[in-house]
Amino acid sequence: MKKLSNLFLSALVAFAVFSCNTPQQKQSGDNHEEHAKTEKKHVHWSHASGEEGPENWKNLCDDFLPCGGSAQSPINIITDSLISAEDLLPLSLKYGTTSVDIINNGHTVQFNTTGDNSINVEGKEYKLLQFHYHALSEHTVNGDHYPLEVHFVHKHSDSDLLVMGILFKEGESNPLFAKYLENFPKEKGTFTAEDQIELMEVIPSNLSYYHYNGSLTTPPCSEIVTWYVLQTPLEASKEQIDTFSSILNNNYRPTMPLNGRTIAGYSAE
C-alpha cells in the first residue's frame, strides 16, 4: 500500500523523472522471468510538443499507457451541454490551515499541505494532499482557456482521488500571490515559512461546480479521479498572472475527448 501511495503522490506532484519499464523493454523478454528482470529506467516527459510531449506520453513507458485511455483529463466544458444530476450534493469542505511548503519540481509550483483538511463526498472523506498550478488553464470552458488553473488534490485511497479545479481570470490582485509570489522558486527548489495559510480564504465562496470522471493530467494519467471544477473563478492581477506564467512555462495538457462521458452542473446558489 505504501508503494502505491508513493507512486500516486509522485504522479500528483508531477516529477520530471519517472522510473518504469519502457514498452520496448517489456517486449524484449520471452517469458515472465525475463520481464521481472527488466531493469527500470528514468523516463523524462514534458508539456512541450514533441517526442516527450503529451501526444507521446502513452508511448514513453508501460506505466504511462493510461495516457491513451478513454477517460482522460482535462476536457473542454461546454456549458450548453451540461446534464442536470439530481443526486449531486454540495461540496462539504473541512478546510482549516496549512503550513507554507512550496516546491517547484520542474513541472509546476505546488503547495504541500499539512493539517486536517479534507472534502467529504457521499460519506467518503478525501484528505487534501497539495495544490498546484497550471498556465494556461488545463480545462477550457466553451473552448476558451483561462490564464491559470489551480488543482486541489485529495485522496480517499490509492485508487480514489478527488481534484477540485479552480480557474483564474484577470482582475484584482490575488492575496496569496501578493504574499508569496516573490518566493515561488523560479527553478527547481523549495521555499518554506512559519506562516499558516487559511485555506478557505484562497478559494471562491461560491462552490457551484462542473463534475465529471477523469484522470490525472500528468503521467501516469491514471483514470482514478473524480473532478469538481468550480464555476466561479479566482482573480489575479495581470502582473501576477504574467509573472507566474513565466515560471510555469505553459505546463498544461491539451484537452482530451469525452468519449461518451457526461459533464454535470451543480449550482450552490
Buried (B, 14 or more C-beta within 10 A) or exposed (E): EEEEEEBBBBBBBBBEEBEBBBBEBBEEBEEEEEBEEBEEEEBEBBBEEEEBBBBBBBBBBBBBBBBEBEBBBBBBBBEEEBEEEEEBEEBEBBBBBBBBBBBBBBBBBBBBBBBEBBBBBEEEBBBBBBBBBBBBBBBBBEEEBBBBBBBBBBBBEBEEBBBBBBBBBBEEEBEBBEEBBEEBBEEEEEBEEEEEBEBEEBBBEEBBBBBBBBBBBBBBBBBBBBBBBBBBBBBBBEEBBEBBBEBBEEBBBBBBEBEEBEBBBBEBE
